[in-house]
Every structure is written in structure tokens, then in C-alpha cells.
Amino acid sequence: MSQFEEIAAQKTELRGDDQVFQSSWTIAQVSRYIVPTFSVVFLVIAAWSFVWQRIESDREQARLGVSDNINNVAVTMAHNISRISGELDSLLQFMRAIKRSKSIETPWQDVVTEDFTLNRHTVQIAIIAADGMMVTSTKMLHPPKPVDLSDREHYRIHLGSSSDELFISKPVLGRASNRWSVQYTRPLFTSSGEFDGAIVVSLDPSKLTQVYGALDLGGQGGVAIVGDDNIIRAGTGSFANKLGRELDSLLLNEKQLQVGSNSEAVAIDDTISISRAVEGYPLRVIVQAADPWAAQGVRLATPYVGGGIVFTALAFFVFIMSTRARLREQALMDEQNRFEVEKTVAEESSRAKGEFLAVMSHEIRTPLNGVLGALELLQLEKMSVAADKNLELATSSGEHLLSLIDDILIYSKLEQGELKLEPSSYNLVRFANELKMMIDPLAHKSKNKFTVEIPANLNEPFKFDSVRLRQVLLNLIGNANKFTRAGSVKLTVREIETNGHNPTIRFAVEDTGVGIPLDKQKTIFEKFNSLDSSFSRRTDGTGLGLAISLKIVQAMGGNIELASEYGVGSCFSFQIQLPRCDEEIIAAPTRPKTCSSAERNLNILMAEDNPTNAYITKQFLIEDGHAVTHVEDGLAAVDASNSDPFDIILMDISMPNMDGLTAAAMIRESGGLNASTPIIALTAHAIQGTKERIEASGMDDYVTKPIRRVTLLETLARLSDPKVDTAPLIAPVESDADRVTEEPSLASAIDFFFASRSSDHASALAKVFVLEMEARRRALLKGLDERDAELIGQTTHAICGSTSMLGAQDIANQCRVIEEEIQLENTFADAAVRRVIEEIDQLIVLVKPRMSDEYHCSDAQLSECA
């Protein structure tokens, strides 16, 4: 059996052992986690059972408390009504007795005018004859014409009855007074005992409840006096407009609450009612109050539910983290076992590969160069599309093969000391930026984030072999990117020792990839070596990259160090001395941050519907090193704030779909990821009342338009780091007196604005502005034609913000006047709008030349783009 056949047999045996191990491990895992799983589920169920019990207990206690309170009201009211009814009944009987004590010729008019008939509860006293006609009353002693009351219930109830009983009628609407009254009546008899009419005392229903009218019993609460016939005699609150109507019968069908022995309490929908009988009279007192749990149940239950949610989340978090830790530990053990088993196989395979390629590399390179040369000549010939594609494939494959052989030859030269370094003057920051440009596409393909950290004090020329140093770093960064998926790779350059013109510079490449086992770290820099066969097949290569990199770094006077944890990531670093150069190298200047910039790079959400303002503000933030997420209305800002956390939110006040004030209030009230994130308003409304509106919406500060870079960055620094807060919570509104009255010419303002920007940014901004102004101009014309004040107001507001940014303050002021007139009077002056349109035309003429050729397009294209 050959050496390669033995290796294949060992790998086959390893895979079989691994399958058996995986099966047993899975069974052990299931049995290992079944008890913790049931424990977590039991604890969660127990916690929510406790929460539910506490909520039910508090709910019952709240209802019983309300029941006790309204029961006290019902008891007091029942006693009061019993006393009033007793007074009125005594008055009826006393008047009958007085009449009987006088001669038969004495008229009832003399009786009802006696002082004793005056009563603070009565509306009037009336005498009804046996035929139903009213004889007299305190309101009408001598009726000018007969008043027939024979249809009244209080007359008919006594007609034909020989019993002398008090009758309390339903509420009666007076025919003359148009007022409600309740009639207290007793029958009149002749000396022989025959029916002789009725004596009536009319009671104002409000007298029965006026003491309790001020009670706050909730939206559906109230007090009602009800007879045995279930008809409402008097009422307050929700019963005030139900006199004479039947009381709802729901009291008989709802849950009974335990209260006093003479009262009956029930829960009806969202209310609690008490019913208490009036002792000695056919009346009942009903007191109804709002159920406190129905009105405040959510707020009262929130602490319990919140506690249950937190406990559940913690329980599952602990369970998941412990499970992940165990699974991670098991996976690391499995990987280590596999590496141990394959170690001998990998060493033999690597040794055989190295010996073979070392011998054959020179022999292969010569004919391969000939093949590539022939392919280049073929590219000059005219071929079919299919042939061109095949030729391109052959060329790329040949170049890849040549790069593999080059690695072998470079290592051979390094071993023999034939590879010489060629130092030259090179800017270190520029060198690092070039590396980032080369690696970014590869990192993006692997879904990795590649970053470079290099201090500004290294932005100067040093003397080093940039080709070989780049080869080392590309190899280290390329390896980190290959073995990292959806993670991060970072290159850090630092000056660790300052020694005159020869500082020591440390280069470090860190990643969050698979890491390197401890036993492999000792052999990783050996020639023809890689982590394992599977990695070699996945990433391709000679296995010489790290060996070559180590030799180059050693030739530069340093040594590569490795720090790695398997499953976490790796860090390759080396230190070399780089002499500073005396000659100057012209490099692109870097824009230093102002002293007011934030001390860290911020993740910022910006809501701005105006494209010009959005572009300029975004450039300010990006130039200062911040990441910006841009949305165009308040609704999108609320959605974005619920999805990702941000350090700062910039919120324009006036936007379509949802304005910034509403959006800020919703973010604050949502309790979501950004409920406490500082919010800065962006507004052109520097008028009285702006500060109060912004504070009411929950915003922390605001910046007025046109936005100035220094002001914006100072505000960001203050809110992102409270320690540097030197300004009030909300900046004071700028008054007209504080504004500069002498404005530069329009052309001068435009020249000044674009002079402070790079050509690329100026061209892009000019295009954005021209497209926006074309669209705004058409909107103004449409608003004029259709007399649409709302459209004119929205458009002038947008123009005000954009033109302020560019320094065209005169146009901005005109737009502000039009907008304020529309807000106050919902009208506008045609001449003022047409003047703004003319100014916009002039502004477009001044800005268009700022667009480079790649941004230019015709007027028709501008309209189409807009």
C-alpha cells in the first residue's frame, strides 16, 4: 500500500469513528438537558401563576373597597329619604286632621294657606275632589277653570280603594310648570267613610338627591331612587336623565359582592352597584360607581406583568446561555479530538506536498510563462463570444497557478538569502488606506467588516519596502478574512516607542474567526502548513503564506507573534523600526475634527424629507466619522427606531405622512430601543413657541436651519457626552434682532458655500439642489393654478430650508413670510409667490455650472429625474 493510500485509509477510519461519536453525543445531550428544560418551564409556570393570583386578589380588593364606600353613601341616603318621606306623610295626615276639625263649610283654601303647610321639600300642595277635579292648590287657590286630574295615577290609585295608605307616584311632568315632580298622596274620606278625593304633596325629585349630586362616582356612576315598580323617581350622574324610566334589570344577573346585610352589591360590566331599601317606604336607593379595575386595571397590573415578563426572560436567557456554553464546550472538545486524530495525517501530507513542489516549481514556471504569453497573444485575435469566455477562463486559471508557484520561489529565495529589501519613502497613512481599498471588496464578499485604525501622528513619510510590507499585511489580512464569516477584521497601526527618527511601529491584524488550536499555533508558520486539510481545500493556497511573511518580517528586524483562542479569533502582530524621512510627501490633507466633535463615532438616525438639507447634513456627519441612516418622514423614523439602536436621532419637524413632533412623541412613548435616545430637532421655525412644542414632544434640543456644521457637531458632542454639556437643554430661539441684517449678494453667497467643499461633494450637491429646485418650482406653479394654499405652504417651507443651507437668505426670508401668512390666514399673495419663482430661476442659473460633466443633464432630463 502506498503512502497516499495509507493516508486515505486513516481518514476513512476517522470519519467512521466520528459518526459513532456524534450518535452517542446526541443521546447524551438529550438526557443531559431534559431536567433543566422541565425546571425552567416549571419556574415560568409558577411565576405566572403567582402573577395571576396577585392580579385577581388586587382586583377583588379594589372592587370591595369601592363597594364599601358606595354602601356607606346608600345607607346615608336611605335614611335621608326615609326622613323626608316621613315628614311629607306627616304633613298629609296633619292637613286632613285640621280639615276634619273645622266646620264642613270651611274651604280647603283656608287649610292649604296655613303656615304649617310650608315645607322646604314641597313644590305645591293640591286637593283633588272625588270627581278628579282639582279644588285648590298652593300655586292656584281659586282655579279660573276646572283642572281635570282624574287621569293622574295618584288619583286613580285611591279611587275605589277604602284603604288609607301613602302612595308615592312615578315622576310626573307638570302640564303647566313643565317640571318633574313626585306625588306623595293620601285619600280623603267623608264623615261616613266614603271616598272624597285625595290630598297631594308634590316633591321636587332633586330634593332627594341634591346633597349627593357632587359625588364623583366615575363616568357611568350615579345615584337613583327607585320604587317597587323599578321606575326611577330621582337620580344623579348617569341616572339624571332617566326619570320615569325603568331601571336596567342587569342587577339580577351579575356577580354578587359581599357587603352589608341590608345592601346588595353587584358588578355590571365596568361598574359596581349597591341597592338598599328605604325602611318603611316602597323605595330603594341605587348607588353606582365605576369599577376601578376597568379604568386602571392595565396600570395596576403592569408591575406584576412586567415582573413576570422580566423573570421569564431572565429564566430563558440563563437557560439559553448555559445551553450554548455547554454546546460550545462540547463542540470545542470535538474539534480538538478531530485535530488530534488528523495531526499525523496532516504532517505526512504536508511533508510530501512540500518536497514535491519544491523540486517541481522551477520546472513548471518556465512552460507556464509560455502558456500565459500565448494566451495574451490570442486575446489580440478576433474570436467568438464563447471563445473569448474560454480564453478569459484559461488566462485567470494560469495566473492563479503562477501565483502559487511564485510563493514557492519567493520562499526559496528567502531561505537562500537572495531576496533583498528595497526601502523607499512612503506615507504610512496613505499606505494603510490603500490596503483598505484592496481588502474591502474581499471582506464584503465574506460578509465581514474590515476596519483600519491608525493615529493622525503617523500621517508622514517613513522609509520602508512598501511592496514587501504590503505582501506581509495582505497575507495576514487575507488569511483573517478567509477564516472569518460575517464577523470583523481589523488592522491596527500604532507607534509604541519613540526613538528620534527611528520609532518602533506595531502592526496588528485581529479577527473574530475560527481561531487556531494551541497545538497548531506552534507549527502554523512552518512551510507548506495549514490548519487542516479541510481548510486548505476551502481556501486554496500553497501553505507558504505565513512562512514567507515571517521571513520578510524577520528581514525587517521584527518577528510575528500570534495570540489566538480557538473558536474566538486570532491576532497576528509584529513590531519593526521605520525611519522617518526628511523629505516631504504631498498627500491629500485630512480634515481635523473640531474641538467640539463627539469623542466617539456615533450611529445616527436622520429624518429629513428635503433632499438638499439631507445631503448637506449627512456630509457634515460622515466627514466627522459618524454613521448615518437617512429616512424621509416621521413614520419611517418611528419604524427605524423600533428596529435598530441609535446614539442620536436628528428629526426634522415638518415632514409628510407624519411630522417630527408626533414621531418624537411616539418614540418616547413606545418604550422601545430608542425611547431614551437623545433627539435633536431640525427646524426653520425659529419663532416664539417652538421651544415649548419641542419640549412637549420629548425632544432634547434643536438646531435651526440653515444648519451650521460647528453648531451641529457641538450639539452632538453635548448630548452624546453629558460631561461636556455647557449649553441649556434647549437653545434659545434666535430673535430677529440677533440676525445679521446685511446679507451678501446671491452670487457671493453661492460662491462662498461651494468654495468650502471638495469638487466631488460640490458637484453632487449641486445636482441634488438643482433637481429639488426644479421640482419645487413646478409645485409652486401648480399651487398658483389650483389656488392650493396648503401646497404653496409646504413648498415654501421646503424651499426655505434648502436655500438657507446655500446662503440664499433673501429667498428663504420671502418663503418664510409666505408660509407664515398661509398658517395665519390660509391665503397667499400671487405676486409674492411669482417673485420666489423668479428668484429660484436665477438661483438655478447660478448653481448649474457647479455640476461637473458627469452630473450634467438637459432641462428635459432634469424634469424627468425630478
SULJO-V22040 format. One record per residue. RES is the residue in one small letter. SS is DSSP state (~ for helix, > for strand, _ for the rest). PSI is psi as a letter, one per 30 degrees, with the letter a starting at -180 (999 if undefined). Layout:
res & ss & psi
RES & SS & PSI
RES & SS & PSI
This chain:
res & ss & psi
m & _ & k
s & _ & l
q & ~ & e
f & ~ & e
e & ~ & e
e & ~ & e
i & ~ & e
a & ~ & e
a & ~ & e
q & ~ & e
k & ~ & e
t & ~ & e
e & ~ & e
l & ~ & e
r & ~ & e
g & ~ & e
d & ~ & e
d & ~ & e
q & ~ & e
v & ~ & e
f & ~ & e
q & ~ & e
s & ~ & e
s & ~ & e
w & ~ & e
t & ~ & e
i & ~ & e
a & ~ & e
q & ~ & e
v & ~ & e
s & ~ & f
r & ~ & e
y & ~ & f
i & ~ & e
v & ~ & e
p & ~ & e
t & ~ & e
f & ~ & e
s & ~ & e
v & ~ & e
v & ~ & e
f & ~ & e
l & ~ & e
v & ~ & e
i & ~ & e
a & ~ & e
a & ~ & e
w & ~ & f
s & ~ & e
f & ~ & e
v & ~ & e
w & ~ & e
q & ~ & e
r & ~ & e
i & ~ & e
e & ~ & e
s & ~ & e
d & ~ & e
r & ~ & e
e & ~ & e
q & ~ & e
a & ~ & e
r & ~ & e
l & ~ & e
g & ~ & e
v & ~ & e
s & ~ & e
d & ~ & e
n & ~ & e
i & ~ & f
n & ~ & e
n & ~ & e
v & ~ & e
a & ~ & e
v & ~ & e
t & ~ & e
m & ~ & e
a & ~ & e
h & ~ & e
n & ~ & e
i & ~ & e
s & ~ & e
r & ~ & e
i & ~ & e
s & ~ & e
g & ~ & e
e & ~ & e
l & ~ & e
d & ~ & e
s & ~ & e
l & ~ & e
l & ~ & e
q & ~ & e
f & ~ & e
m & ~ & e
r & ~ & e
a & ~ & e
i & ~ & e
k & ~ & e
r & ~ & f
s & ~ & f
k & _ & l
s & _ & l
i & _ & f
e & _ & f
t & _ & k
p & _ & l
w & ~ & f
q & ~ & e
d & ~ & e
v & ~ & e
v & ~ & f
t & _ & g
e & _ & l
d & ~ & e
f & ~ & f
t & ~ & f
l & _ & k
n & _ & k
r & _ & f
h & _ & f
t & > & k
v & > & e
q & > & l
i & > & k
a & > & l
i & > & k
i & > & k
a & _ & l
a & _ & f
d & _ & g
g & _ & g
m & > & k
m & > & k
v & > & e
t & > & l
s & > & l
t & _ & f
k & _ & f
m & _ & i
l & _ & e
h & _ & i
p & _ & k
p & _ & f
k & _ & l
p & _ & k
v & _ & j
d & > & j
l & _ & g
s & _ & f
d & _ & f
r & _ & k
e & ~ & e
h & ~ & f
y & ~ & e
r & ~ & f
i & _ & f
h & _ & f
l & _ & k
g & _ & g
s & _ & k
s & _ & f
s & _ & k
d & _ & i
e & _ & k
l & _ & k
f & > & k
i & > & j
s & _ & l
k & _ & l
p & _ & k
v & > & k
l & > & j
g & _ & k
r & _ & e
a & _ & e
s & _ & f
n & _ & h
r & _ & k
w & > & k
s & > & l
v & > & k
q & > & k
y & > & j
t & > & l
r & > & l
p & > & l
l & > & k
f & > & l
t & _ & l
s & _ & f
s & _ & g
g & _ & g
e & _ & l
f & > & k
d & > & g
g & > & a
a & > & k
i & > & k
v & > & k
v & > & j
s & > & k
l & > & k
d & _ & k
p & _ & f
s & ~ & f
k & ~ & f
l & ~ & f
t & ~ & g
q & ~ & e
v & ~ & f
y & ~ & g
g & _ & f
a & _ & f
l & _ & k
d & _ & j
l & _ & g
g & _ & l
g & _ & e
q & _ & g
g & _ & l
g & > & l
v & > & k
a & > & k
i & > & k
v & > & k
g & > & a
d & _ & f
d & _ & g
n & _ & g
i & > & k
i & > & k
r & > & e
a & > & l
g & > & l
t & _ & l
g & ~ & b
s & ~ & f
f & ~ & f
a & _ & e
n & _ & g
k & _ & g
l & _ & k
g & _ & f
r & _ & l
e & > & k
l & _ & k
d & _ & k
s & ~ & g
l & ~ & f
l & ~ & f
l & ~ & f
n & _ & g
e & _ & l
k & > & k
q & > & k
l & > & k
q & _ & j
v & _ & a
g & _ & l
s & _ & e
n & _ & g
s & > & l
e & > & j
a & > & k
v & > & l
a & > & k
i & > & j
d & _ & c
d & _ & g
t & > & l
i & > & k
s & > & k
i & > & k
s & > & k
r & > & k
a & > & k
v & _ & j
e & _ & k
g & _ & f
y & _ & l
p & _ & h
l & > & l
r & > & k
v & > & k
i & > & k
v & > & k
q & > & k
a & > & l
a & > & k
d & _ & j
p & ~ & f
w & ~ & e
a & ~ & e
a & ~ & e
q & ~ & g
g & ~ & e
v & ~ & e
r & ~ & e
l & ~ & e
a & ~ & f
t & ~ & e
p & ~ & e
y & ~ & e
v & ~ & e
g & ~ & e
g & ~ & e
g & ~ & e
i & ~ & e
v & ~ & e
f & ~ & e
t & ~ & e
a & ~ & e
l & ~ & e
a & ~ & e
f & ~ & e
f & ~ & e
v & ~ & e
f & ~ & e
i & ~ & e
m & ~ & e
s & ~ & e
t & ~ & e
r & ~ & e
a & ~ & e
r & ~ & e
l & ~ & e
r & ~ & e
e & ~ & e
q & ~ & e
a & ~ & e
l & ~ & e
m & ~ & e
d & ~ & e
e & ~ & e
q & ~ & e
n & ~ & e
r & ~ & e
f & ~ & e
e & ~ & e
v & ~ & e
e & ~ & f
k & ~ & e
t & ~ & e
v & ~ & e
a & ~ & e
e & ~ & e
e & ~ & e
s & ~ & e
s & ~ & e
r & ~ & e
a & ~ & e
k & ~ & e
g & ~ & e
e & ~ & e
f & ~ & e
l & ~ & e
a & ~ & e
v & ~ & e
m & ~ & f
s & ~ & e
h & ~ & e
e & ~ & e
i & ~ & e
r & ~ & e
t & ~ & e
p & ~ & f
l & ~ & e
n & ~ & e
g & ~ & e
v & ~ & e
l & ~ & e
g & ~ & e
a & ~ & e
l & ~ & e
e & ~ & e
l & ~ & e
l & ~ & f
q & _ & f
l & _ & f
e & _ & l
k & _ & k
m & _ & l
s & _ & l
v & ~ & e
a & ~ & e
a & ~ & e
d & ~ & e
k & ~ & e
n & ~ & e
l & ~ & e
e & ~ & e
l & ~ & e
a & ~ & e
t & ~ & e
s & ~ & e
s & ~ & e
g & ~ & e
e & ~ & e
h & ~ & e
l & ~ & e
l & ~ & e
s & ~ & e
l & ~ & e
i & ~ & e
d & ~ & e
d & ~ & e
i & ~ & e
l & ~ & e
i & ~ & e
y & ~ & e
s & ~ & e
k & ~ & e
l & ~ & e
e & ~ & e
q & ~ & f
g & _ & g
e & _ & f
l & _ & j
k & _ & k
l & _ & k
e & _ & i
p & _ & k
s & > & l
s & > & k
y & > & k
n & > & k
l & ~ & e
v & ~ & e
r & ~ & e
f & ~ & e
a & ~ & e
n & ~ & e
e & ~ & e
l & ~ & e
k & ~ & e
m & ~ & e
m & ~ & e
i & ~ & f
d & ~ & e
p & ~ & e
l & ~ & e
a & ~ & e
h & ~ & e
k & ~ & e
s & _ & g
k & _ & h
n & _ & l
k & > & j
f & > & k
t & > & l
v & > & k
e & > & j
i & > & k
p & _ & l
a & ~ & f
n & ~ & f
l & ~ & g
n & _ & i
e & _ & l
p & > & k
f & > & l
k & > & j
f & > & l
d & _ & j
s & ~ & e
v & ~ & e
r & ~ & e
l & ~ & e
r & ~ & e
q & ~ & e
v & ~ & e
l & ~ & e
l & ~ & e
n & ~ & e
l & ~ & e
i & ~ & e
g & ~ & e
n & ~ & e
a & ~ & e
n & ~ & e
k & ~ & e
f & _ & g
t & _ & k
r & _ & k
a & _ & h
g & _ & b
s & > & k
v & > & k
k & > & k
l & > & k
t & > & k
v & > & k
r & > & k
e & > & j
i & > & f
e & > & k
t & _ & j
n & _ & i
g & _ & b
h & _ & g
n & > & i
p & > & l
t & > & k
i & > & k
r & > & k
f & > & k
a & > & k
v & > & j
e & > & k
d & > & l
t & _ & h
g & _ & a
v & _ & f
g & _ & l
i & _ & k
p & _ & l
l & ~ & e
d & ~ & f
k & ~ & f
q & ~ & f
k & _ & f
t & _ & g
i & _ & f
f & _ & g
e & _ & l
k & _ & k
f & _ & h
n & _ & k
s & _ & l
l & _ & e
d & _ & l
s & ~ & e
s & ~ & e
f & ~ & e
s & ~ & e
r & ~ & e
r & ~ & e
t & ~ & f
d & _ & l
g & _ & l
t & _ & f
g & _ & g
l & _ & f
g & ~ & e
l & ~ & e
a & ~ & e
i & ~ & e
s & ~ & e
l & ~ & e
k & ~ & e
i & ~ & e
v & ~ & e
q & ~ & e
a & ~ & f
m & _ & f
g & _ & g
g & _ & a
n & _ & k
i & _ & k
e & > & k
l & > & k
a & > & j
s & > & k
e & > & k
y & _ & k
g & _ & f
v & _ & e
g & > & l
s & > & l
c & > & j
f & > & k
s & > & l
f & > & l
q & > & k
i & > & l
q & > & k
l & > & j
p & > & k
r & > & l
c & _ & k
d & _ & e
e & _ & l
e & _ & k
i & _ & k
i & _ & j
a & _ & l
a & _ & k
p & _ & k
t & _ & k
r & _ & j
p & _ & k
k & _ & k
t & _ & l
c & _ & f
s & _ & g
s & _ & l
a & _ & k
e & _ & f
r & _ & l
n & _ & k
l & _ & l
n & > & j
i & > & k
l & > & k
m & > & k
a & > & j
e & _ & k
d & _ & f
n & _ & j
p & ~ & e
t & ~ & e
n & ~ & e
a & ~ & e
y & ~ & e
i & ~ & e
t & ~ & e
k & ~ & e
q & ~ & e
f & ~ & e
l & ~ & e
i & ~ & e
e & ~ & f
d & _ & g
g & _ & g
h & _ & l
a & > & k
v & > & k
t & > & k
h & > & k
v & > & l
e & _ & g
d & _ & l
g & ~ & e
l & ~ & e
a & ~ & e
a & ~ & e
v & ~ & e
d & ~ & e
a & ~ & e
s & ~ & f
n & ~ & f
s & ~ & e
d & _ & k
p & _ & k
f & _ & l
d & _ & e
i & > & k
i & > & k
l & > & k
m & > & j
d & > & k
i & _ & e
s & _ & j
m & _ & l
p & _ & l
n & _ & e
m & _ & k
d & _ & l
g & ~ & e
l & ~ & e
t & ~ & e
a & ~ & e
a & ~ & e
a & ~ & e
m & ~ & e
i & ~ & e
r & ~ & e
e & ~ & f
s & ~ & f
g & _ & g
g & _ & a
l & _ & e
n & _ & g
a & _ & f
s & _ & g
t & _ & k
p & > & k
i & > & k
i & > & k
a & > & k
l & > & j
t & > & k
a & _ & f
h & _ & i
a & _ & i
i & _ & l
q & _ & k
g & _ & f
t & ~ & e
k & ~ & e
e & ~ & e
r & ~ & e
i & ~ & e
e & ~ & e
a & ~ & e
s & ~ & f
g & _ & g
m & _ & l
d & _ & f
d & > & l
y & > & l
v & > & k
t & > & k
k & _ & k
p & _ & k
i & _ & k
r & _ & k
r & ~ & e
v & ~ & e
t & ~ & e
l & ~ & e
l & ~ & e
e & ~ & e
t & ~ & e
l & ~ & e
a & ~ & e
r & ~ & e
l & ~ & f
s & ~ & f
d & _ & j
p & ~ & f
k & ~ & f
v & ~ & g
d & _ & j
t & _ & g
a & _ & l
p & _ & l
l & _ & e
i & _ & k
a & _ & k
p & _ & k
v & _ & k
e & _ & k
s & _ & l
d & ~ & e
a & ~ & f
d & ~ & f
r & _ & l
v & _ & k
t & _ & f
e & _ & j
e & _ & k
p & _ & l
s & _ & l
l & ~ & e
a & ~ & e
s & ~ & e
a & ~ & e
i & ~ & e
d & ~ & e
f & ~ & e
f & ~ & e
f & ~ & f
a & ~ & f
s & _ & g
r & _ & l
s & _ & l
s & ~ & e
d & ~ & e
h & ~ & e
a & ~ & e
s & ~ & e
a & ~ & e
l & ~ & e
a & ~ & e
k & ~ & e
v & ~ & e
f & ~ & e
v & ~ & e
l & ~ & e
e & ~ & e
m & ~ & e
e & ~ & e
a & ~ & e
r & ~ & e
r & ~ & e
r & ~ & e
a & ~ & e
l & ~ & e
l & ~ & e
k & ~ & e
g & ~ & e
l & ~ & e
d & ~ & e
e & ~ & g
r & _ & h
d & _ & j
a & ~ & e
e & ~ & e
l & ~ & e
i & ~ & e
g & ~ & e
q & ~ & e
t & ~ & e
t & ~ & e
h & ~ & e
a & ~ & e
i & ~ & e
c & ~ & e
g & ~ & e
s & ~ & e
t & ~ & e
s & ~ & e
m & ~ & e
l & ~ & f
g & _ & g
a & _ & i
q & ~ & e
d & ~ & e
i & ~ & e
a & ~ & e
n & ~ & e
q & ~ & e
c & ~ & e
r & ~ & e
v & ~ & e
i & ~ & e
e & ~ & e
e & ~ & e
e & ~ & e
i & ~ & e
q & ~ & e
l & ~ & e
e & ~ & f
n & _ & h
t & _ & l
f & _ & l
a & _ & k
d & ~ & e
a & ~ & e
a & ~ & e
v & ~ & e
r & ~ & e
r & ~ & e
v & ~ & e
i & ~ & e
e & ~ & e
e & ~ & e
i & ~ & e
d & ~ & e
q & ~ & e
l & ~ & e
i & ~ & e
v & ~ & e
l & ~ & e
v & ~ & e
k & ~ & e
p & _ & f
r & _ & f
m & _ & k
s & _ & l
d & ~ & e
e & ~ & f
y & ~ & f
h & _ & k
c & _ & l
s & _ & l
d & ~ & e
a & ~ & e
q & ~ & e
l & ~ & e
s & ~ & e
e & ~ & e
c & ~ & e
a & _ & 999
